[in-house]
Amino acid sequence: MNEEKYLGRFNAQKEEPSLTHLSMLQNLHLEQIPFENLDVINRIPIYLNLSLIYDKIVNHHRGGYCYELNGLFQALLEGLGYSSHLVAATVLRPSGEWAKADTHAAILVYLDEPYLVDVGFGANTPRIPIPLSGAPRNDVSAAYKVQQHSKDVFDLIRYTGVKEQTLYRFKTTKRDLVDFHEGCVFNQVSEESTFTHKDIVTRATSTGRVTLIDRTLTKYGKGEPKKTLLSATEKINVLQDVFKIGLQKEE
């Protein structure tokens, strides 16, 4: 991995490990590198190979989903001197049902205390490291906290005002990227996967977030979300202009 080129991909710089630097890396990554499932929809296989993931995200200016984004980012953090490892999480869907167990990949980073870091959870991804101590942290969209559920098991919770939403439950056990092979295959082929039905592309902005689902573009910021229904040509233009993703044809 060319760390300097990867850092340049999301306009970041190398510094000594610190919470301030880690927060900057996470936020910039989320603003510049989109979460997207276009390869899943287009039936292009995704392999848990860091060289292939690096080539896709850095050289071809693409995004990816959790295994790609958090897998590559965790490898970068290790190269920059951060003590970190991947962890497995189980997503709680908005319906209240748990998704397939341990199929989301996130990161734990150890500084003055352990922090949950995630650059691959789509629209609800926290933009800052969240301490496992339970102390809440705010970003431009919401507040987040990590709440202990049982020994070595924690919940990531998002809340706005009085409404709380558990996003996922994770274990602190160290995982390697290869450990997510089953989940990676499941999320590419199963009808039960969130990612096998519609295009999903989203990235953070300085004031909120911009998300494309199928042909609906939604901009989140202050006030009500602004939705726009796109034509096929407009969608290709939005992928290029808003998300910096170039596709040769509409599938």
C-alpha positions as CSV (number, residue, x, y, z in Angstrom):
1,M,0.0,0.0,0.0
2,N,1.2,3.5,-0.9
3,E,0.1,5.3,2.3
4,E,0.8,8.8,0.8
5,K,-1.3,8.1,-2.2
6,Y,-4.1,6.7,-0.1
7,L,-4.0,9.7,2.2
8,G,-4.1,11.9,-0.9
9,R,-7.2,10.1,-2.1
10,F,-9.1,11.8,0.8
11,N,-7.1,14.9,1.2
12,A,-5.4,13.8,4.5
13,Q,-1.9,14.1,5.8
14,K,0.3,11.9,7.9
15,E,0.8,12.9,11.6
16,E,1.7,11.3,14.9
17,P,-1.1,9.2,16.2
18,S,-3.6,11.1,18.3
19,L,-7.3,11.4,18.8
20,T,-7.3,14.7,16.9
21,H,-5.6,13.2,13.9
22,L,-7.7,10.1,14.0
23,S,-10.9,12.2,14.1
24,M,-9.6,14.2,11.1
25,L,-8.8,11.0,9.1
26,Q,-12.2,9.5,9.8
27,N,-14.1,12.6,8.9
28,L,-12.2,13.3,5.7
29,H,-12.5,9.7,4.6
30,L,-16.3,9.8,5.0
31,E,-16.5,13.1,3.1
32,Q,-14.3,12.0,0.1
33,I,-14.7,8.2,-0.2
34,P,-18.4,7.1,-0.7
35,F,-20.1,4.0,0.7
36,E,-21.4,2.3,-2.4
37,N,-22.7,-1.1,-3.5
38,L,-22.4,-0.6,-7.3
39,D,-20.2,-3.7,-7.8
40,V,-22.8,-5.8,-5.9
41,I,-25.7,-4.6,-8.2
42,N,-23.5,-5.0,-11.3
43,R,-22.5,-8.5,-10.2
44,I,-18.8,-7.7,-10.1
45,P,-17.3,-10.0,-7.4
46,I,-15.7,-8.4,-4.3
47,Y,-12.8,-10.2,-2.8
48,L,-11.3,-9.6,0.6
49,N,-7.9,-8.8,-0.8
50,L,-6.3,-5.6,0.3
51,S,-4.4,-5.1,-2.9
52,L,-7.6,-5.4,-5.0
53,I,-9.4,-3.1,-2.6
54,Y,-6.6,-0.5,-2.7
55,D,-6.6,-0.6,-6.5
56,K,-10.4,-0.1,-6.6
57,I,-10.6,2.7,-4.0
58,V,-7.3,4.6,-4.6
59,N,-6.4,4.0,-8.2
60,H,-9.9,3.8,-9.6
61,H,-11.4,6.4,-7.3
62,R,-14.3,4.2,-6.2
63,G,-15.9,3.6,-2.8
64,G,-17.1,0.3,-1.4
65,Y,-19.0,-1.3,1.5
66,C,-17.9,-2.1,5.0
67,Y,-15.3,-4.8,4.3
68,E,-13.6,-2.7,1.7
69,L,-13.7,0.6,3.4
70,N,-13.0,-0.4,7.0
71,G,-10.6,-3.2,5.9
72,L,-8.4,-0.8,3.9
73,F,-8.7,2.1,6.5
74,Q,-7.7,-0.2,9.4
75,A,-4.6,-1.3,7.4
76,L,-3.8,2.3,6.9
77,L,-4.1,3.1,10.6
78,E,-1.8,0.2,11.4
79,G,0.8,1.6,8.9
80,L,0.5,5.1,10.5
81,G,1.3,3.7,13.9
82,Y,-2.2,3.3,15.5
83,S,-2.9,0.2,17.6
84,S,-6.1,-1.1,16.0
85,H,-8.0,-4.2,14.8
86,L,-11.2,-5.1,13.0
87,V,-14.2,-6.2,15.0
88,A,-17.4,-8.0,13.9
89,A,-20.9,-6.4,14.4
90,T,-24.5,-7.5,14.0
91,V,-26.7,-4.8,12.5
92,L,-30.1,-4.0,14.0
93,R,-32.4,-3.1,11.1
94,P,-34.9,-0.2,11.4
95,S,-37.6,-2.9,11.5
96,G,-36.3,-4.1,14.8
97,E,-34.9,-7.4,13.3
98,W,-31.2,-8.3,13.6
99,A,-29.4,-8.9,10.4
100,K,-27.2,-11.9,9.8
101,A,-24.8,-12.2,12.8
102,D,-21.3,-10.7,12.6
103,T,-21.6,-9.5,9.0
104,H,-20.6,-5.9,9.6
105,A,-16.9,-5.0,9.9
106,A,-15.8,-2.1,12.1
107,I,-12.6,-1.0,13.8
108,L,-11.4,-0.6,17.4
109,V,-8.5,1.9,17.9
110,Y,-6.6,2.1,21.2
111,L,-5.4,5.5,22.3
112,D,-5.9,6.8,25.8
113,E,-8.9,4.4,25.8
114,P,-10.5,2.2,23.2
115,Y,-12.5,3.9,20.5
116,L,-15.0,2.6,17.9
117,V,-14.1,3.9,14.5
118,D,-16.2,3.2,11.3
119,V,-15.9,4.6,7.8
120,G,-18.2,2.0,6.2
121,F,-21.7,2.0,7.7
122,G,-23.5,4.0,5.1
123,A,-25.8,6.9,6.0
124,N,-25.6,6.4,9.8
125,T,-21.8,6.2,10.1
126,P,-20.5,8.3,13.0
127,R,-18.0,10.9,11.7
128,I,-15.8,10.8,14.8
129,P,-14.3,8.1,17.1
130,I,-16.7,6.9,19.8
131,P,-15.2,5.9,23.1
132,L,-16.3,2.6,24.6
133,S,-16.6,4.3,28.0
134,G,-20.2,5.4,27.1
135,A,-19.4,9.1,26.8
136,P,-21.6,10.6,24.0
137,R,-20.0,12.3,21.0
138,N,-21.7,14.6,18.5
139,D,-21.2,15.2,14.8
140,V,-23.1,17.5,12.4
141,S,-25.9,15.0,12.0
142,A,-26.5,13.3,15.4
143,A,-25.1,12.2,18.7
144,Y,-23.6,8.7,19.3
145,K,-22.6,6.6,22.2
146,V,-21.3,3.1,22.8
147,Q,-23.2,1.2,25.6
148,Q,-21.9,-2.0,27.1
149,H,-24.3,-4.9,26.7
150,S,-22.3,-7.7,28.4
151,K,-18.7,-8.7,28.8
152,D,-16.8,-7.7,25.7
153,V,-20.1,-6.9,23.9
154,F,-21.2,-3.3,23.1
155,D,-24.0,-1.5,21.2
156,L,-23.5,1.6,19.0
157,I,-26.4,3.9,19.6
158,R,-27.4,7.0,17.6
159,Y,-29.8,9.6,19.0
160,T,-31.4,12.8,18.0
161,G,-33.3,14.6,20.8
162,V,-35.1,11.9,22.8
163,K,-35.1,9.3,20.1
164,E,-32.5,6.5,20.4
165,Q,-31.7,4.0,17.7
166,T,-29.4,1.0,18.2
167,L,-27.4,0.7,15.0
168,Y,-25.4,-2.5,15.7
169,R,-23.9,-4.7,18.4
170,F,-20.2,-5.6,18.3
171,K,-17.8,-7.8,20.1
172,T,-14.3,-6.5,21.0
173,T,-12.6,-9.8,19.8
174,K,-9.9,-9.1,17.2
175,R,-10.9,-10.2,13.7
176,D,-8.9,-10.4,10.5
177,L,-10.4,-9.3,7.1
178,V,-10.5,-12.9,5.9
179,D,-12.9,-13.7,8.8
180,F,-15.6,-11.8,7.0
181,H,-15.6,-14.0,3.9
182,E,-19.0,-15.5,4.6
183,G,-20.5,-12.1,5.3
184,C,-19.0,-10.7,2.2
185,V,-20.4,-13.4,0.0
186,F,-23.8,-13.2,1.8
187,N,-24.0,-9.5,1.2
188,Q,-23.2,-9.9,-2.5
189,V,-25.7,-12.7,-3.4
190,S,-28.4,-13.1,-0.8
191,E,-31.9,-11.7,-1.3
192,E,-31.9,-11.0,2.5
193,S,-28.9,-8.6,2.0
194,T,-29.6,-4.9,2.0
195,F,-27.2,-4.4,-0.8
196,T,-28.6,-6.7,-3.6
197,H,-31.7,-4.8,-4.5
198,K,-30.9,-1.1,-5.3
199,D,-27.9,1.1,-5.9
200,I,-26.8,2.8,-2.7
201,V,-24.2,5.5,-2.8
202,T,-23.7,7.9,0.1
203,R,-21.0,10.2,1.4
204,A,-20.8,12.8,4.2
205,T,-20.7,16.5,3.5
206,S,-19.6,19.5,5.6
207,T,-23.3,20.1,6.6
208,G,-24.8,16.6,6.5
209,R,-24.9,14.0,3.8
210,V,-25.8,13.3,0.2
211,T,-27.3,9.9,-0.7
212,L,-28.4,8.2,-3.9
213,I,-30.7,5.3,-3.8
214,D,-31.7,3.9,-7.2
215,R,-32.5,7.2,-8.9
216,T,-33.5,9.3,-5.9
217,L,-30.9,11.8,-4.8
218,T,-31.4,13.1,-1.2
219,K,-29.4,16.0,0.3
220,Y,-29.4,16.2,4.1
221,G,-28.4,19.3,6.0
222,K,-30.2,22.0,8.0
223,G,-33.9,21.8,7.5
224,E,-35.9,19.1,5.7
225,P,-34.1,16.7,3.3
226,K,-34.2,17.7,-0.3
227,K,-35.1,14.8,-2.7
228,T,-34.7,14.8,-6.5
229,L,-35.8,12.1,-8.9
230,L,-33.2,11.6,-11.6
231,S,-33.3,10.4,-15.1
232,A,-30.8,7.7,-16.2
233,T,-28.5,10.3,-17.7
234,E,-28.8,12.6,-14.7
235,K,-27.9,9.7,-12.5
236,I,-24.7,9.0,-14.4
237,N,-23.9,12.7,-14.1
238,V,-24.5,12.7,-10.4
239,L,-22.3,9.7,-9.9
240,Q,-19.5,11.5,-11.7
241,D,-20.1,15.1,-10.3
242,V,-21.3,14.5,-6.8
243,F,-19.6,11.2,-5.9
244,K,-16.7,11.3,-8.4
245,I,-17.6,7.8,-9.7
246,G,-17.4,7.2,-13.4
247,L,-19.4,4.4,-14.9
248,Q,-19.5,3.5,-18.6
249,K,-23.1,2.5,-18.7
250,E,-26.3,2.4,-16.7
251,E,-27.2,-1.1,-15.6
